[in-house]
Amino acid sequence: MTKEKKEDKKFEFPEEYDPIKEGVIPAELEPDHPGWLSIAQIMKISDPVFEKSMFLIGYQESSNVYVLAGDYLTIVDPGNDYTVFTELEKLGFNPLDIKKIVVTHGHRDHCMGVFELFRFPPIYENKEIEIVNHEAGPQEFKRILEEQGFALTQVKGGETLELSGFEWEAIHTPGHTIDSMCLYHGPTKTVITGDTVLPHAIGDADKAAGGRLDHYLYGLKQLLQKDIENILPGHGVPVAATGRRTVEETYEGVMMKVIEVESDSKTTWMEGATLLAEQGLLEEVVYCCDKELALRPKNLSATQLKAFALNDMGRCEEAIDILDQILAQQPDDVHALTGKGHALLGLQKWDESIKYFDDALAINPEIKEAQVFKGMALYFMGKYDEAMEIEPFKTEFMERFKSEIDKQQEEKKKDDNTPGGEETNEG
């Protein structure tokens, strides 16, 4: 009786399984781990930067690992154990060809594999590997590397890094941690994102590592400025072709966390914009208003809120274009009149701004914003007495301008009491 030969099965995730849920692979799937995969094949990218490069999906408690092969080997996020190094020779790589290691952030599941590599005697003895991380990375990590005699390059973001003979841009994307960074390769429109962007999941801000949700939004906006098609994430399966949409979904998901709204909530884009405005997140307000207007182009509230947010961001000319469209249809809209006056105020067109404030106040004399902004315009024109006659302005800005007002009034008294308007030394 012969033993039945075990059939080799191609690894596939169950349809109902999300491989990056919680950022780990369940133990029951570990025996069927796909092992090392070709980035070029899995991403269907035909470019020398990925021709021989490999990808290892993270085991339990470890991040994904990327080996960029070219003039030499670069490892991006070595994980936290020895698994990345045990099979390099089987793949046809020589561990001594590793010249650089890039760490996307200081979480142990991404960086501790560095020290496992150093257990390889030839590597430890030669000390020819350069480690690259963000300057805000863990001080203990830096200290150990320096004590062991390894070169450490710390970046700020914006630098062009030469990795394996190819150029990648370092992008500082704080939020998940204070030191989080991504690597962007322009020719292939590919970004290695660490934990900043994950497929089918929204990262958290690790407060213990300096993470903040408002910083997270900033970091994602840096990515949205790039032309992105492909994502190589810190956990889960890479994303081909639809990378930009994945970044946008992460951006939207983080916004929901900021306003403490669940992803399955019925909150509308307009409601989200209003909540974000209360927190002063103006770029996010504009984003939500644009989403709302894409669905409901005639939503006046969204149009006005977008214009007001642009005003507060200093993008006054853009705001005026929007407000002019409103006023062309509704010339007596007091909010639009006040908003345009505010925009002109931002452009230092004091006389023009006062006209719009007066038009708004002629319709509704109780509009506080119009009164305050008119007072500001008068003040900036040097008409201090007129400005102070406007009670809301006086109440709102008295303390802010008190020292300057006191100075102006003191100088005026001296001029009034001095013959010829000249100061004397009489005492």
PEBEL-V839523 format. One record per residue. N is the residue number from 0. RES is the residue in three letters. OMEGA is omega as a letter, one per 20 degrees, with the letter a starting at -180 (* if undefined). BURIAL is + if it has 24 or more other ideal C-beta (glycine too) atoms within 12 Angstrom, else -. Layout:
BEGIN
N&RES&OMEGA&BURIAL ; N&RES&OMEGA&BURIAL
END
This chain:
BEGIN
0&MET&a&- ; 1&THR&r&- ; 2&LYS&r&- ; 3&GLU&r&- ; 4&LYS&r&- ; 5&LYS&a&- ; 6&GLU&r&- ; 7&ASP&a&- ; 8&LYS&r&- ; 9&LYS&a&- ; 10&PHE&r&- ; 11&GLU&r&- ; 12&PHE&r&- ; 13&PRO&a&- ; 14&GLU&a&- ; 15&GLU&a&- ; 16&TYR&r&- ; 17&ASP&a&- ; 18&PRO&r&+ ; 19&ILE&r&+ ; 20&LYS&a&- ; 21&GLU&r&- ; 22&GLY&a&+ ; 23&VAL&r&+ ; 24&ILE&r&+ ; 25&PRO&a&- ; 26&ALA&a&- ; 27&GLU&r&- ; 28&LEU&a&- ; 29&GLU&r&- ; 30&PRO&a&- ; 31&ASP&a&- ; 32&HIS&a&- ; 33&PRO&a&+ ; 34&GLY&a&- ; 35&TRP&r&+ ; 36&LEU&r&+ ; 37&SER&r&+ ; 38&ILE&a&+ ; 39&ALA&a&+ ; 40&GLN&a&- ; 41&ILE&a&+ ; 42&MET&a&+ ; 43&LYS&r&- ; 44&ILE&r&+ ; 45&SER&a&- ; 46&ASP&a&- ; 47&PRO&a&- ; 48&VAL&a&+ ; 49&PHE&a&+ ; 50&GLU&a&- ; 51&LYS&a&+ ; 52&SER&a&+ ; 53&MET&a&+ ; 54&PHE&r&+ ; 55&LEU&r&+ ; 56&ILE&a&+ ; 57&GLY&r&+ ; 58&TYR&r&+ ; 59&GLN&r&- ; 60&GLU&r&- ; 61&SER&r&+ ; 62&SER&r&+ ; 63&ASN&r&+ ; 64&VAL&r&+ ; 65&TYR&r&+ ; 66&VAL&r&+ ; 67&LEU&a&+ ; 68&ALA&r&+ ; 69&GLY&r&+ ; 70&ASP&r&- ; 71&TYR&a&+ ; 72&LEU&r&+ ; 73&THR&r&+ ; 74&ILE&r&+ ; 75&VAL&a&+ ; 76&ASP&a&+ ; 77&PRO&a&+ ; 78&GLY&a&+ ; 79&ASN&r&+ ; 80&ASP&a&+ ; 81&TYR&a&- ; 82&THR&a&+ ; 83&VAL&a&+ ; 84&PHE&a&+ ; 85&THR&a&- ; 86&GLU&a&- ; 87&LEU&a&+ ; 88&GLU&r&- ; 89&LYS&r&- ; 90&LEU&a&+ ; 91&GLY&r&- ; 92&PHE&r&+ ; 93&ASN&r&- ; 94&PRO&r&+ ; 95&LEU&r&- ; 96&ASP&r&+ ; 97&ILE&a&+ ; 98&LYS&a&+ ; 99&LYS&r&+ ; 100&ILE&r&+ ; 101&VAL&r&+ ; 102&VAL&a&+ ; 103&THR&r&+ ; 104&HIS&a&+ ; 105&GLY&r&+ ; 106&HIS&a&+ ; 107&ARG&a&+ ; 108&ASP&r&+ ; 109&HIS&a&+ ; 110&CYS&a&+ ; 111&MET&r&+ ; 112&GLY&r&+ ; 113&VAL&a&+ ; 114&PHE&r&+ ; 115&GLU&r&+ ; 116&LEU&a&+ ; 117&PHE&r&+ ; 118&ARG&r&- ; 119&PHE&a&+ ; 120&PRO&a&- ; 121&PRO&r&- ; 122&ILE&a&+ ; 123&TYR&a&- ; 124&GLU&a&- ; 125&ASN&r&- ; 126&LYS&a&+ ; 127&GLU&a&- ; 128&ILE&r&+ ; 129&GLU&r&+ ; 130&ILE&a&+ ; 131&VAL&r&+ ; 132&ASN&r&+ ; 133&HIS&a&+ ; 134&GLU&r&- ; 135&ALA&a&+ ; 136&GLY&a&+ ; 137&PRO&a&+ ; 138&GLN&a&- ; 139&GLU&r&- ; 140&PHE&r&+ ; 141&LYS&a&+ ; 142&ARG&a&- ; 143&ILE&r&- ; 144&LEU&a&+ ; 145&GLU&r&- ; 146&GLU&a&- ; 147&GLN&r&- ; 148&GLY&r&- ; 149&PHE&a&+ ; 150&ALA&r&- ; 151&LEU&r&+ ; 152&THR&a&+ ; 153&GLN&a&+ ; 154&VAL&r&+ ; 155&LYS&a&- ; 156&GLY&a&+ ; 157&GLY&a&- ; 158&GLU&r&- ; 159&THR&a&- ; 160&LEU&r&+ ; 161&GLU&a&+ ; 162&LEU&r&+ ; 163&SER&r&+ ; 164&GLY&a&- ; 165&PHE&a&+ ; 166&GLU&r&- ; 167&TRP&r&+ ; 168&GLU&r&+ ; 169&ALA&a&+ ; 170&ILE&r&+ ; 171&HIS&a&+ ; 172&THR&a&+ ; 173&PRO&r&+ ; 174&GLY&r&+ ; 175&HIS&r&+ ; 176&THR&a&+ ; 177&ILE&a&+ ; 178&ASP&a&+ ; 179&SER&r&+ ; 180&MET&r&+ ; 181&CYS&r&+ ; 182&LEU&a&+ ; 183&TYR&r&+ ; 184&HIS&a&+ ; 185&GLY&a&- ; 186&PRO&r&- ; 187&THR&r&+ ; 188&LYS&a&+ ; 189&THR&r&+ ; 190&VAL&r&+ ; 191&ILE&a&+ ; 192&THR&a&+ ; 193&GLY&r&+ ; 194&ASP&a&+ ; 195&THR&r&+ ; 196&VAL&r&+ ; 197&LEU&r&+ ; 198&PRO&r&+ ; 199&HIS&r&+ ; 200&ALA&r&+ ; 201&ILE&a&+ ; 202&GLY&r&+ ; 203&ASP&r&+ ; 204&ALA&r&+ ; 205&ASP&a&+ ; 206&LYS&r&- ; 207&ALA&r&- ; 208&ALA&r&+ ; 209&GLY&a&+ ; 210&GLY&r&+ ; 211&ARG&a&+ ; 212&LEU&r&+ ; 213&ASP&r&+ ; 214&HIS&r&+ ; 215&TYR&r&+ ; 216&LEU&r&+ ; 217&TYR&a&+ ; 218&GLY&r&+ ; 219&LEU&r&+ ; 220&LYS&r&+ ; 221&GLN&r&+ ; 222&LEU&a&+ ; 223&LEU&r&+ ; 224&GLN&a&- ; 225&LYS&r&+ ; 226&ASP&a&- ; 227&ILE&r&+ ; 228&GLU&a&+ ; 229&ASN&r&+ ; 230&ILE&r&+ ; 231&LEU&a&+ ; 232&PRO&r&+ ; 233&GLY&r&+ ; 234&HIS&r&+ ; 235&GLY&a&+ ; 236&VAL&r&+ ; 237&PRO&a&+ ; 238&VAL&r&+ ; 239&ALA&r&+ ; 240&ALA&a&- ; 241&THR&a&- ; 242&GLY&a&+ ; 243&ARG&r&+ ; 244&ARG&r&- ; 245&THR&r&+ ; 246&VAL&r&+ ; 247&GLU&r&+ ; 248&GLU&r&+ ; 249&THR&r&+ ; 250&TYR&r&+ ; 251&GLU&r&+ ; 252&GLY&r&+ ; 253&VAL&r&+ ; 254&MET&r&+ ; 255&MET&r&+ ; 256&LYS&r&+ ; 257&VAL&a&+ ; 258&ILE&r&+ ; 259&GLU&r&- ; 260&VAL&r&+ ; 261&GLU&a&- ; 262&SER&r&- ; 263&ASP&a&- ; 264&SER&r&- ; 265&LYS&r&- ; 266&THR&a&- ; 267&THR&r&- ; 268&TRP&a&+ ; 269&MET&r&+ ; 270&GLU&r&+ ; 271&GLY&r&+ ; 272&ALA&a&+ ; 273&THR&r&+ ; 274&LEU&r&+ ; 275&LEU&r&+ ; 276&ALA&r&+ ; 277&GLU&r&- ; 278&GLN&r&- ; 279&GLY&r&- ; 280&LEU&a&+ ; 281&LEU&r&+ ; 282&GLU&r&+ ; 283&GLU&r&+ ; 284&VAL&r&+ ; 285&VAL&r&+ ; 286&TYR&a&+ ; 287&CYS&r&+ ; 288&CYS&r&+ ; 289&ASP&r&+ ; 290&LYS&r&+ ; 291&GLU&a&+ ; 292&LEU&r&+ ; 293&ALA&r&- ; 294&LEU&a&- ; 295&ARG&a&- ; 296&PRO&a&- ; 297&LYS&r&- ; 298&ASN&a&+ ; 299&LEU&a&+ ; 300&SER&r&+ ; 301&ALA&r&+ ; 302&THR&r&+ ; 303&GLN&a&+ ; 304&LEU&r&+ ; 305&LYS&r&+ ; 306&ALA&a&+ ; 307&PHE&r&+ ; 308&ALA&r&+ ; 309&LEU&r&+ ; 310&ASN&a&+ ; 311&ASP&r&+ ; 312&MET&a&- ; 313&GLY&r&- ; 314&ARG&a&- ; 315&CYS&a&+ ; 316&GLU&r&- ; 317&GLU&r&+ ; 318&ALA&a&+ ; 319&ILE&r&+ ; 320&ASP&a&- ; 321&ILE&a&+ ; 322&LEU&r&+ ; 323&ASP&r&+ ; 324&GLN&r&+ ; 325&ILE&a&+ ; 326&LEU&r&+ ; 327&ALA&r&- ; 328&GLN&a&- ; 329&GLN&a&- ; 330&PRO&r&- ; 331&ASP&r&- ; 332&ASP&a&+ ; 333&VAL&a&+ ; 334&HIS&r&+ ; 335&ALA&r&+ ; 336&LEU&r&+ ; 337&THR&r&+ ; 338&GLY&r&+ ; 339&LYS&r&+ ; 340&GLY&r&+ ; 341&HIS&r&+ ; 342&ALA&r&+ ; 343&LEU&r&+ ; 344&LEU&r&+ ; 345&GLY&r&+ ; 346&LEU&r&- ; 347&GLN&r&- ; 348&LYS&a&- ; 349&TRP&a&+ ; 350&ASP&a&- ; 351&GLU&a&- ; 352&SER&a&+ ; 353&ILE&r&+ ; 354&LYS&a&- ; 355&TYR&r&+ ; 356&PHE&r&+ ; 357&ASP&r&+ ; 358&ASP&r&+ ; 359&ALA&a&+ ; 360&LEU&r&+ ; 361&ALA&r&- ; 362&ILE&a&- ; 363&ASN&a&- ; 364&PRO&a&- ; 365&GLU&a&- ; 366&ILE&a&+ ; 367&LYS&a&- ; 368&GLU&a&+ ; 369&ALA&r&+ ; 370&GLN&a&+ ; 371&VAL&a&+ ; 372&PHE&r&+ ; 373&LYS&r&+ ; 374&GLY&r&+ ; 375&MET&r&+ ; 376&ALA&r&+ ; 377&LEU&r&+ ; 378&TYR&a&+ ; 379&PHE&r&+ ; 380&MET&a&- ; 381&GLY&r&- ; 382&LYS&a&- ; 383&TYR&a&+ ; 384&ASP&r&- ; 385&GLU&a&- ; 386&ALA&a&+ ; 387&MET&r&+ ; 388&GLU&r&- ; 389&ILE&a&+ ; 390&GLU&r&- ; 391&PRO&r&+ ; 392&PHE&a&+ ; 393&LYS&a&+ ; 394&THR&a&- ; 395&GLU&a&- ; 396&PHE&a&+ ; 397&MET&a&- ; 398&GLU&a&- ; 399&ARG&a&- ; 400&PHE&a&+ ; 401&LYS&a&- ; 402&SER&a&- ; 403&GLU&r&- ; 404&ILE&r&- ; 405&ASP&r&- ; 406&LYS&r&- ; 407&GLN&a&- ; 408&GLN&r&- ; 409&GLU&r&- ; 410&GLU&r&- ; 411&LYS&r&- ; 412&LYS&r&- ; 413&LYS&r&- ; 414&ASP&a&- ; 415&ASP&a&- ; 416&ASN&a&- ; 417&THR&r&- ; 418&PRO&r&- ; 419&GLY&r&- ; 420&GLY&a&- ; 421&GLU&r&- ; 422&GLU&r&- ; 423&THR&r&- ; 424&ASN&a&- ; 425&GLU&r&- ; 426&GLY&*&-
END
